[in-house]
Amino acid sequence: MSEKTREQIIHEAAMKVMEEAGVAIHNEKALQILADNGIRTEGSVAFFTEEQVMEWVGKAPETFTLYARNPKHDVIMGGGVTNAAPSYGCAFVDDWDGNRRSGTIEDSIRAIKLVQAEDNYDINGGIIVQPGDVPQDYASIAMLYADLMCSDKVILLPTGYKEEMEVMLAGLAEFFGGKEEFSAKPRCISLINTVSPLSLDDRMLDNLMLLAEYGQAAILCPAAMLGGTGSITMAGTIVSGIAESLAGICLAQMINPGTPVVLGIQSTAADLRGGVSFACAAPEGTMMQGFSAAMGKFYHIPSRGGGCQTDASHINAQAGYESMLTFFSAQKHGINIVMEAGGVMDSVNATSFEKMIVDFEIIRQVKFVFTPFEVDEEALNVEEIIELGQTGDFVTSDSTLDNFGILYNPHIGSRTSKDPEDFRNSIYKEMQRLFDAYNTARPEIDDAAKAALRATLGSTGLGAEWFDKMEELAVREETV
């Protein structure tokens, strides 16, 4: 008999934890749904058997399509496809010199425009920058409206309180032709964080249940810290995180069998020197998040991890090597949605526009490296190699003159410049190129659909002046 795989060992340990320790479900409605479907509950803790888990997880699709307003940006979630998603959850904006300020709705819109114009993204929105100038109760509403005004890519829907999610989903239903039409296929995806160890909180469970009701996609994802909110061992932290995620996935399938879900791991190391801090770009985090792809394949559902992450507070060598490491690993492991891949600074505390441009280049180069080169008669170029022999000069050969454009040309940086300021200047040049590209190909939006969306979202109490401001910012020509 063959030895068990690492995935099977992790799975069996997670099943033992789910059955013996259980997962705390801090939501009465969710607890009742679990109990109604045969899950044993004691107080706020739900206990799952392996048979129950595999039955419900088996109802989730192995792959699914996320439908964008512009069909060319439809996203396959699952299989061997890796999709980048931008910075998420940052409250601040850092400039090149590391100066920090609170984010604004204007920052959110500038970031959305850059992601809209960058070809390596088909997912946009979420909490790229938390708009501190918008009243907190309406921030999620504003971020969704900003995304729809400025992008026609797949919607990364921010999570808020239950009332916000209810209105956002109702607004999207209006925007896409009614609840039945909207619920017929997933058009947005949302992050549902678990609370390590072994808990799901009331707010996230409300969001998850609403997403399932509307048939929209949810990412169930722990973000534990080794030796902090998780075991000091990577295997142990993965075990508890898998238990947390599977509990939420089971609940979603009970509400609406076939709800598209993603198994995530965002766990990483804790820096325990002088306190406990989140080391988002630690090598251990890269390893654990990479393993999410393996566990996703084990359960036949898509996977989520992180990439282009850094704990650096400035754009420096540390920011570069950490961001390259994390995205390269995500692509190599085949993680299906790579979040925080564009602009993250300082352990996901801040977004940097300059760092976004650097991350775009990282993603571009990594994707190029993982694209197999051609091996056909033309690419082998045997006749020319024989003709030129040992003394030939390929610089002026026919194949070089005809095809030199196939070589990768970086969008930022230089291979010849000796001036250190040229790197920074190239970032702003590329940023302006993307803003110009957005200005010349601004997404169109149907006036009637916009009015219906605005009316629904406005019912929350977000003032008309905010909608007017976002519409003005959406069509403003940006300059660096």
C-alpha positions in Angstrom: 0.0 0.0 0.0 1.3 3.4 -1.0 2.1 6.0 1.6 -0.4 8.8 2.3 0.0 12.1 0.5 0.7 15.3 2.5 -2.8 16.4 1.4 -4.4 13.3 2.8 -2.6 13.6 6.1 -3.6 17.3 6.4 -7.2 16.4 5.6 -7.4 13.6 8.2 -6.0 15.9 10.8 -8.5 18.7 9.9 -11.4 16.1 10.1 -10.3 15.1 13.6 -10.2 18.8 14.6 -13.7 19.5 13.1 -15.2 16.5 14.8 -13.6 16.7 18.2 -12.8 20.5 18.8 -15.4 21.8 16.3 -15.6 25.3 14.8 -17.2 28.2 16.6 -20.1 29.7 14.6 -20.9 33.1 16.0 -24.2 33.6 14.2 -27.6 32.2 15.3 -29.0 31.8 11.8 -25.9 30.0 10.6 -26.0 27.7 13.6 -29.6 26.8 12.9 -28.9 26.0 9.3 -26.1 23.7 10.3 -28.3 22.0 12.9 -31.2 21.6 10.4 -28.8 19.8 8.1 -27.6 17.3 10.8 -24.5 19.1 12.1 -24.2 18.6 15.9 -24.0 21.9 17.8 -23.2 22.7 21.4 -23.7 26.3 22.2 -22.0 28.2 19.4 -19.7 25.3 18.4 -20.5 23.1 15.4 -19.0 19.6 15.1 -18.7 18.0 11.7 -18.0 14.4 10.7 -15.8 13.7 7.7 -18.8 12.2 5.9 -20.8 15.4 6.4 -17.9 17.6 5.3 -17.2 15.6 2.1 -20.9 15.4 1.2 -21.4 19.2 1.3 -18.0 20.2 -0.1 -18.7 17.8 -2.9 -21.6 20.0 -4.1 -19.3 23.0 -4.8 -18.1 23.3 -8.4 -14.5 22.3 -9.2 -14.2 25.2 -11.7 -16.5 28.1 -12.5 -16.6 31.2 -14.6 -16.8 34.7 -13.1 -18.7 36.9 -15.6 -17.5 40.4 -16.2 -19.5 43.3 -17.7 -17.1 43.1 -20.6 -17.0 39.4 -21.7 -13.3 39.7 -22.7 -12.6 39.9 -18.9 -14.5 36.8 -17.9 -12.4 34.8 -15.5 -12.0 31.0 -15.2 -11.6 30.1 -11.5 -10.0 26.8 -11.1 -7.9 24.4 -13.2 -4.5 25.7 -14.1 -5.5 29.4 -14.4 -3.8 32.0 -12.1 -5.7 35.3 -11.8 -4.2 38.4 -10.2 -6.3 40.6 -7.9 -5.1 44.0 -6.6 -4.3 45.3 -3.2 -7.0 44.6 -0.6 -7.7 46.0 2.9 -5.2 48.9 3.0 -6.4 51.9 5.1 -3.5 54.2 4.1 -1.6 55.5 1.1 2.2 55.6 1.1 4.2 57.8 -1.3 7.6 57.0 -2.8 9.4 58.4 0.3 7.3 56.4 2.8 5.1 59.3 3.9 1.7 58.0 4.9 -1.8 59.5 4.8 -5.3 58.2 5.1 -6.9 56.9 1.8 -9.7 58.7 0.0 -12.3 57.9 -2.5 -10.2 59.7 -5.1 -7.3 57.3 -4.3 -9.7 54.3 -4.7 -10.7 55.6 -8.1 -7.2 56.2 -9.3 -6.2 52.7 -8.3 -9.2 51.2 -10.0 -8.3 53.1 -13.2 -4.8 51.7 -13.1 -6.0 48.1 -12.7 -8.6 48.6 -15.4 -5.9 49.7 -17.8 -3.4 47.0 -16.9 -3.8 43.9 -19.2 -2.7 41.4 -16.6 -5.8 41.9 -14.4 -9.3 40.7 -15.1 -10.5 41.3 -11.5 -10.9 44.8 -10.1 -12.3 46.5 -7.0 -12.6 45.4 -3.4 -10.8 47.5 -0.8 -7.8 48.6 -2.9 -7.7 51.7 -0.7 -10.1 52.2 2.2 -11.7 55.7 1.6 -11.3 57.4 5.0 -13.2 60.4 3.8 -16.4 58.5 3.2 -18.6 57.9 6.3 -17.6 54.5 7.6 -21.1 53.1 7.4 -21.2 53.7 3.6 -17.6 52.9 2.6 -18.3 49.5 1.0 -21.2 51.1 -0.9 -19.0 53.8 -2.2 -16.2 51.4 -3.2 -18.6 49.2 -5.2 -20.0 52.3 -7.0 -16.6 53.5 -7.8 -15.6 50.1 -9.2 -18.6 50.0 -11.5 -18.1 53.6 -12.7 -14.5 52.9 -13.7 -14.2 49.3 -14.6 -15.9 46.6 -16.6 -13.8 43.7 -15.2 -15.0 41.0 -12.7 -16.1 42.6 -9.5 -14.2 42.0 -6.3 -17.0 42.9 -3.9 -16.0 44.4 -0.6 -17.5 42.9 2.5 -19.3 45.1 5.0 -22.0 44.7 7.6 -25.1 42.7 6.8 -27.1 45.7 5.8 -24.4 46.9 3.4 -24.1 43.5 1.7 -27.9 43.3 1.4 -28.0 46.7 -0.4 -24.9 46.0 -2.6 -26.3 42.7 -3.8 -29.7 44.2 -4.4 -28.1 47.0 -6.3 -26.1 44.6 -8.4 -29.3 42.7 -9.1 -30.9 45.9 -10.4 -27.8 46.7 -12.4 -27.7 43.3 -14.1 -31.4 43.0 -14.9 -33.1 41.7 -11.8 -32.3 39.2 -9.0 -33.1 36.1 -11.2 -30.8 37.3 -14.0 -28.1 38.3 -11.5 -28.3 35.1 -9.5 -28.1 32.9 -12.7 -24.3 33.3 -12.9 -21.6 34.6 -10.6 -20.5 38.1 -11.5 -18.6 39.0 -8.3 -16.4 37.4 -5.7 -15.9 38.3 -2.1 -13.4 37.5 0.6 -14.8 35.9 3.7 -12.1 35.8 6.4 -12.3 33.3 9.1 -11.2 34.1 12.7 -8.3 31.9 13.8 -8.3 29.8 15.7 -11.4 27.8 14.7 -14.0 30.5 14.5 -16.2 32.3 12.0 -17.6 35.6 13.1 -21.2 37.0 12.9 -20.4 39.7 10.3 -18.6 37.4 7.8 -21.2 34.7 8.2 -23.9 37.2 7.3 -22.0 38.1 4.2 -21.4 34.5 3.3 -25.0 33.6 3.6 -26.2 36.5 1.5 -23.6 35.6 -1.2 -24.8 32.0 -1.3 -28.4 33.2 -1.6 -27.5 35.2 -4.7 -25.3 32.5 -6.1 -22.2 34.7 -6.0 -18.7 33.5 -5.3 -17.0 33.5 -1.9 -13.4 32.9 -0.8 -13.2 31.2 2.6 -9.8 32.1 4.0 -7.9 32.0 7.3 -5.1 34.5 8.0 -3.5 32.9 11.1 0.0 33.7 12.4 2.4 30.9 13.3 2.7 30.9 17.0 0.1 33.7 17.4 -3.4 32.7 16.3 -2.2 29.4 14.9 0.2 26.6 15.7 3.9 27.4 15.6 4.2 24.6 12.9 3.1 25.2 9.4 1.3 21.9 9.1 -0.7 22.6 12.3 -1.7 26.1 11.2 -2.8 24.7 7.8 -4.9 22.0 9.6 -6.9 24.5 11.7 -7.2 26.9 8.7 -8.6 24.1 6.5 -11.1 23.3 9.3 -12.3 26.9 9.4 -12.6 27.2 5.6 -14.5 23.9 5.2 -17.0 24.9 7.9 -17.9 28.0 5.9 -17.9 26.1 2.6 -20.4 23.5 4.0 -22.7 26.3 5.2 -22.7 27.9 1.8 -23.7 24.7 0.1 -26.5 24.1 2.6 -28.0 27.4 1.6 -27.5 27.0 -2.1 -26.0 23.8 -3.4 -23.5 24.6 -6.1 -22.5 28.0 -4.7 -19.1 28.8 -6.2 -16.5 28.8 -3.4 -12.7 29.1 -3.2 -10.5 27.5 -0.6 -8.0 30.1 0.7 -4.9 30.2 2.8 -3.5 33.6 3.8 -1.8 32.4 6.9 1.8 33.4 7.5 4.5 33.8 10.2 4.3 36.0 13.2 7.4 38.2 14.0 7.8 37.4 17.7 10.7 39.7 18.4 9.5 42.4 20.8 5.8 41.6 20.3 3.6 39.9 17.8 3.4 41.3 14.3 2.0 40.0 11.0 4.8 39.0 8.7 2.8 38.8 5.5 5.7 38.2 3.1 7.6 35.6 5.3 8.8 32.5 3.5 6.6 30.4 5.7 3.6 32.3 4.5 4.6 31.8 0.9 4.9 28.1 1.5 1.6 27.7 3.3 -0.3 29.8 0.7 1.3 27.8 -2.1 -0.1 24.7 -0.4 -3.6 26.1 -0.8 -3.5 25.0 -4.4 -2.7 21.4 -3.4 -5.6 21.4 -0.9 -7.9 23.0 -3.4 -7.2 20.2 -5.9 -7.7 17.6 -3.1 -11.2 19.0 -2.4 -11.9 19.7 -6.1 -12.4 23.4 -5.6 -10.4 26.5 -6.6 -7.7 28.0 -4.4 -6.6 31.4 -3.1 -3.3 32.8 -1.9 -1.3 36.1 -1.9 1.3 37.6 -4.1 3.4 40.8 -4.5 3.3 41.1 -0.7 5.9 42.9 1.3 6.5 43.9 4.9 8.8 46.7 3.8 7.7 50.3 4.6 9.6 51.8 1.6 10.0 50.8 -2.1 13.4 49.2 -1.7 15.2 45.9 -2.3 13.2 44.2 0.4 9.9 45.2 -1.2 11.2 43.9 -4.5 12.5 40.5 -3.5 9.5 39.8 -1.2 7.0 40.8 -3.9 8.7 38.7 -6.6 9.0 35.7 -4.2 5.4 35.7 -3.2 3.9 36.1 -6.7 6.4 33.7 -8.4 5.4 31.1 -5.8 1.7 31.7 -6.4 2.1 31.3 -10.1 4.3 28.2 -9.8 1.9 26.5 -7.4 -1.1 27.3 -9.6 -3.1 29.4 -7.1 -6.3 30.4 -8.9 -6.8 33.8 -7.4 -3.8 35.8 -6.0 -5.0 38.6 -3.8 -3.1 41.7 -2.7 -1.1 41.4 -6.0 -0.7 45.1 -6.7 0.4 47.9 -4.5 0.6 46.4 -1.0 3.2 47.9 1.4 4.1 47.5 5.1 2.3 44.2 5.9 -1.0 45.2 4.1 -1.2 48.5 6.0 -0.9 50.8 3.0 -1.2 51.0 -0.7 1.4 52.6 -2.9 0.7 53.8 -6.4 4.4 53.5 -7.3 4.5 50.0 -5.8 1.5 49.1 -7.9 3.5 49.8 -11.1 6.4 47.8 -9.8 4.0 44.9 -9.0 2.5 45.1 -12.5 6.0 44.6 -13.9 6.6 41.6 -11.5 3.4 40.0 -12.6 4.2 40.6 -16.3 7.6 39.1 -16.0 6.5 36.1 -13.9 3.7 35.3 -16.4 6.2 35.6 -19.3 8.5 33.1 -17.5 5.7 30.6 -17.1 4.6 30.8 -20.7 6.2 27.9 -22.6 8.4 29.1 -25.5 7.7 27.7 -29.0 9.4 24.6 -30.2 8.4 24.2 -33.8 10.3 24.2 -37.1 10.5 28.0 -37.3 11.5 28.5 -33.7 14.2 25.8 -34.0 15.9 27.8 -36.7 18.1 24.9 -37.7 18.9 26.0 -41.2 20.2 29.5 -40.1 22.2 27.9 -37.3 23.9 25.6 -39.8 24.4 28.4 -42.4 26.1 30.7 -39.9 28.1 27.9 -38.2 30.7 28.8 -35.6 31.6 32.2 -36.9 28.3 33.7 -37.8 26.8 36.8 -36.4 23.1 36.5 -35.4 22.7 40.2 -34.7 22.3 40.9 -38.4 20.7 37.6 -39.4 17.3 37.5 -41.1 15.6 35.8 -38.2 16.9 38.4 -35.7 16.0 41.4 -37.9 12.5 39.9 -38.5 11.8 38.8 -34.9 13.7 41.0 -32.5 10.4 42.3 -31.1 9.6 38.9 -29.5 12.2 39.6 -26.8 10.7 40.8 -23.5 10.9 44.6 -23.0 10.4 45.8 -19.4 7.9 48.6 -18.9 9.9 50.1 -16.1 13.6 50.2 -15.2 16.5 50.2 -17.6 19.3 47.8 -18.5 21.7 50.6 -19.5 21.0 53.6 -17.3 23.5 54.6 -14.6 21.2 57.3 -13.0 19.4 55.9 -10.0 16.6 58.4 -10.5 15.7 56.8 -13.9 14.0 53.9 -12.2 11.6 56.2 -10.3 11.0 58.3 -13.4 10.2 55.2 -15.4 7.5 54.3 -12.9 5.8 57.6 -13.3 6.1 57.3 -17.1 4.4 53.9 -17.0 1.8 55.2 -14.6 0.9 58.0 -17.0 0.8 55.5 -19.9 -1.8 53.5 -18.0 -3.9 56.6 -17.1 -3.8 57.6 -20.8 -4.9 54.1 -21.8 -7.8 54.4 -19.4 -8.8 57.8 -20.7 -8.9 56.6 -24.3 -10.8 53.4 -23.6 -13.0 54.3 -20.6 -15.6 51.6 -19.9 -19.1 52.4 -21.0 -22.0 52.1 -18.6 -25.7 52.0 -19.4 -27.5 55.1 -18.1 -30.6 53.3 -17.0 -28.6 50.6 -15.2 -26.5 53.3 -13.5 -29.6 55.1 -12.3 -31.2 52.0 -10.9 -27.9 51.1 -9.2 -27.5 54.6 -7.8 -31.1 54.6 -6.5 -30.7 51.3 -4.7 -27.3 52.1 -3.2 -28.5 55.6 -2.2 -31.3 54.1 -0.1 -28.6 53.4 2.5 -28.2 57.1 3.2 -25.0 57.8 1.3 -25.5 61.3 0.1 -26.1 62.2 -3.6 -23.0 64.4 -3.5 -20.8 61.3 -3.1 -22.3 59.6 -6.1 -21.9 62.9 -8.1 -18.3 63.1 -6.9 -17.5 59.5 -8.0 -19.1 60.0 -11.4 -17.0 63.2 -11.9 -13.8 61.5 -10.8 -14.5 58.5 -13.1 -14.3 60.7 -16.2 -11.5 63.0 -15.0 -8.3 62.7 -17.0 -5.7 61.6 -14.6 -2.1 62.9 -14.5 0.8 61.8 -12.4 
